Amino acid sequence: MSEQELEAVRIIVGSGAALVVNPQLIPGQRVAVVAGPFMGVQGVLTRVKCQQRLVINAHLLNTSVSVEVDVDKIIVL
């Protein structure tokens, strides 16, 4: 771990903010939507917007589309 990463950990821990760590949801992972209006869509997790919302990129019609989905509606492939 670099000095910058260690300092970031110190700042975050020292802030007193509520932290949620989910090692299963890492940007870059391939995911599939298993419920809701986007059910069946597969894409790449681009970011965790908040504790309950994710942004994924899906390739549709030769273009990339970003959609927001609830965390409980996806599985990691």
VENPELIN-V764673 format. One record per backbone hydrogen bond with DSSP energy under -1.0 kcal/mol. CO is the residue of the C=O (numbers start at 1). NH is the residue of the N-H. E is the energy in kcal/mol with one decimal. If there is no record, write none. Layout:
co & nh & e
CO & NH & E
CO & NH & E
//
This chain:
co & nh & e
2 & 6 & -2.3
3 & 7 & -2.5
4 & 8 & -2.2
5 & 9 & -2.2
6 & 10 & -2.2
7 & 11 & -2.5
8 & 12 & -2.5
9 & 13 & -2.7
10 & 14 & -2.6
11 & 15 & -1.0
22 & 25 & -1.7
26 & 29 & -2.0
29 & 45 & -3.0
30 & 77 & -2.6
31 & 43 & -2.4
32 & 75 & -2.2
33 & 40 & -2.9
36 & 39 & -1.8
38 & 41 & -2.4
41 & 33 & -2.8
43 & 31 & -2.7
44 & 57 & -2.6
45 & 28 & -3.3
47 & 55 & -2.7
52 & 71 & -2.3
53 & 49 & -1.2
53 & 50 & -1.4
54 & 69 & -2.3
55 & 46 & -2.9
55 & 47 & -1.6
56 & 67 & -2.5
57 & 44 & -2.4
58 & 65 & -3.2
60 & 63 & -1.1
63 & 60 & -2.6
65 & 58 & -3.0
67 & 56 & -2.6
69 & 54 & -2.9
70 & 73 & -2.0
71 & 74 & -1.1
73 & 34 & -3.0
75 & 32 & -2.3
//
